[in-house]
Amino acid sequence: MTSSSEKARLLELRARRARAEWRLSEASRLFQQALDEDPRFLRARIGWAETLDIAGYGERAREQVRLALRGVDGPTGAPSI
């Protein structure tokens, strides 16, 4: 699912680029910003979950996946990575 927010889409794209370059803290921050713009932006939520998992925050990652599957807004706060 995409977002109607251009800002959210741009933040999500920047986050994916940061993650591809192993800048996980930056990627996490950008995914969170995208979700602040559009909490229902599925691609950003899944991207953030993937980033959390890569960074070793498996339980937080699974929570984001559960939220995505339920389609429910959730807090975007996460541990610093």
C-alpha positions in Angstrom: 0.0 0.0 0.0 1.3 3.4 -0.9 0.6 6.7 0.8 -1.3 9.7 -0.4 1.4 11.8 1.3 4.2 12.8 -1.0 6.4 13.6 2.0 5.8 10.2 3.5 6.7 8.5 0.2 9.9 10.5 -0.1 10.9 9.7 3.5 10.2 6.0 3.0 12.4 6.0 -0.2 15.2 7.8 1.7 14.9 5.2 4.5 15.2 2.3 2.1 18.4 3.9 0.6 19.9 4.4 4.0 19.1 0.8 5.0 20.7 -0.5 1.8 23.9 1.4 2.8 23.7 -0.1 6.3 22.9 3.2 7.9 20.3 1.6 10.2 19.8 4.4 12.7 19.1 6.8 9.9 16.8 4.4 8.2 14.9 3.7 11.4 14.5 7.5 12.0 13.3 8.1 8.4 10.8 5.2 8.5 9.4 6.6 11.8 9.1 10.1 10.2 7.2 8.5 7.2 4.9 6.9 9.7 4.4 10.1 11.6 3.2 11.6 8.3 1.0 8.6 7.4 0.5 6.0 10.2 -1.2 3.6 7.7 1.6 3.6 5.2 2.1 -0.1 5.0 5.3 -0.1 2.9 6.9 2.2 5.5 5.7 0.1 8.4 7.1 -3.1 6.9 10.3 -1.4 6.0 10.7 -0.2 9.5 10.0 -3.7 10.8 12.7 -5.1 8.5 15.1 -2.5 9.7 14.4 -3.3 13.4 14.9 -7.0 12.7 18.2 -6.4 11.0 19.3 -4.2 13.9 18.5 -7.0 16.4 15.2 -5.7 17.7 13.1 -8.8 16.7 10.3 -8.3 19.2 9.8 -4.6 18.1 9.9 -5.8 14.5 7.2 -8.4 15.1 5.0 -5.8 16.8 5.2 -3.6 13.7 4.3 -6.5 11.5 1.3 -7.3 13.7 0.2 -3.7 13.4 0.6 -3.8 9.7 -1.4 -7.0 9.4 -4.2 -5.6 11.6 -4.1 -2.2 9.8 -4.0 -0.5 13.1 -2.2 2.7 14.0 0.5 2.2 16.6 3.2 4.2 18.3 6.2 4.8 16.2 8.6 5.1 19.2 11.5 2.6 19.0 14.7 2.0 20.7 17.6 4.0 19.3 19.8 1.9 17.0 
